């Protein structure tokens, strides 16, 4: 049977991808950010999964305002890096595990989640930046990746509790897949940040650090943070943190925290990152 062995959460700041691609990882501004990922780059060498279910949000790269699914799954064999206005990132093609994706989709529908299946799309920095941070500069990603897209940009966005429930459903679906696969779930986005308006540049370090504290051992408290509270406390884009809850719920209740990292700022965002190994 397939199993979920670990989970990773990380911010997916587009400027991090640019710094990576332009060879600026050792620059004084960026070095402290990239140093926070040295642990996971070594850890992943001994813990490379067969498949990553990568939870992220599209930034109007493939899903424009005319199509805004609440939850969507990439259903193509592979996905190119999106051109977000400055050309495609020079990163490997993301290759899907279509059999597992189909199994998860079927089980989610059985569990009453109306999942959208996307047969053609490009993946933007929300997907590719986490892969670069964890795997580094490689010719091919060393595992298959199932893109799992969550709407956090257009109202109505899903609640934290709904994200928790779909994380649990993903866990149950993976456990019933008959092939022997090592699966990881990654939750991306956040932490607190606001990109526009009168509060542009907002960062709430106290909220972010408490969120990371609770995520490891008291994550159910996070289910009940409302969309309004995210907006008020973490800025317009802080709602991305609900995607971390999908990862956390998919791991079950027992986890061992292997790494915790927090840095302010990277571009105009608070960067957070954790690595968990599942205990059960």
C-alpha positions, -999 to +999 in steps of 0.1 A: +000+000+000+011+036-005+019+056+025+025+093+034+059+094+051+066+131+055+054+166+049+071+199+040+057+234+042+074+265+027+067+299+014+068+302-024+080+337-029+085+344-067+116+366-059+132+335-043+129+317-077+145+347-094+173+348-069+179+311-074+178+313-113+201+344-114+227+329-091+221+353-062+217+327-034+250+339-018+242+376-020+241+392+014+203+398+012+194+363+000+220+341+018+201+339+051+170+328+033+187+300+013+207+289+044+174+280+060+169+253+034+203+236+037+188+211+061+160+200+038+184+197+008+204+172+028+174+155+044+157+149+011+187+129-002+179+101+022+141+107+021+133+112-016+097+101-022+082+084-052+056+111-054+050+146-040+015+159-037+023+196-040-004+219-026-001+255-040-022+283-055-021+294-091-013+331-095-035+338-126-010+319-147-032+291-158-064+298-139-078+332-147-108+349-133-131+331-157-122+297-142-116+296-104-120+261-089-119+258-052-098+226-053-082+214-085-057+186-095-034+185-124-044+156-146-019+158-175+012+136-179+035+166-174+034+203-168+057+231-181+069+260-160+045+290-166+056+323-182+045+348-155+056+378-175+094+374-175+097+341-193+095+305-181+117+295-152+146+273-164+135+243-143+127+207-152+093+197-165+070+185-137+060+149-144+027+136-129+019+102-113-013+099-132-024+066-117-022+080-081-038+112-092-067+094-107-071+073-076-071+103-053-096+122-075-120+092-074-117+089-036-122+126-030-154+126-050-166+095-030-158+116+001-180+144-013-153+168-025-161+181-059-126+182-073-118+199-106-095+179-130-072+200-152-060+183-183-038+211-195-020+238-175+014+253-168+026+254-132+039+287-118+062+298-090+038+284-064+048+249-076+083+254-089+099+275-062+094+249-035+108+222-058+139+243-064+144+251-027+142+214-017+159+197-047+182+224-058+195+228-094+188+195-111+182+183-147+151+164-137+130+164-105+138+132-087+102+122-082+068+125-097+047+155-086+009+158-085-001+195-086-029+202-062-043+238-066-063+257-040-082+289-046-069+316-021-072+346-044-109+350-054-138+350-029-151+327-017-120+308-005-123+275+014-122+276+051-093+262+072-116+235+084-125+225+049-088+224+040-081+202+070-109+178+059-095+175+024-061+168+038-076+140+058-093+127+027-061+128+007-044+107+035-072+081+034-070+080-004-033+074-005-036+046+021-059+027-002-037+029-033-025-006-040+010+002-053+039+004-028+047+041-030+064+066-006+044+098-008+050+132+007+026+161+009+039+196+006+019+227+017+031+260+002+024+297+004+024+324+031+034+334+056+020+368+065+022+393+037+002+419+018+012+430-017-010+460-023-033+486-008-027+508+022-012+479+043+012+467+016+043+453+033+024+440+063+042+412+082+029+398+115+058+379+131+039+371+163+011+354+144+035+335+121+055+321+149+024+310+168+011+294+137+043+273+133+042+264+171+007+251+168+011+234+135+033+206+148+015+194+179-018+213+183-028+218+146-066+215+151-066+249+168-056+263+134-087+249+117-109+276+131-090+307+121-115+325+099-109+341+065-115+375+082-089+368+109-063+359+082-071+391+064-068+412+095-038+395+111-017+384+081-027+406+052-045+399+020-022+371+009-017+355+044-047+333+036-023+310+017-015+294+051-046+273+048-026+252+023-002+242+051-033+227+069-039+203+040-003+191+044-006+188+081-039+169+081-026+145+055+002+134+079-021+124+108-017+135+144+017+121+152+047+139+136+083+145+144+095+180+135+128+178+118+133+215+108+117+248+116+128+280+099+115+316+098+129+347+082+117+383+078+117+394+051+123+379+016+111+404-008+080+417+011+070+384+026+077+365+058+093+332+049+084+301+068+095+265+064+090+232+083+099+195+077+078+168+094+082+131+094+050+111+100+049+088+130+020+067+118 
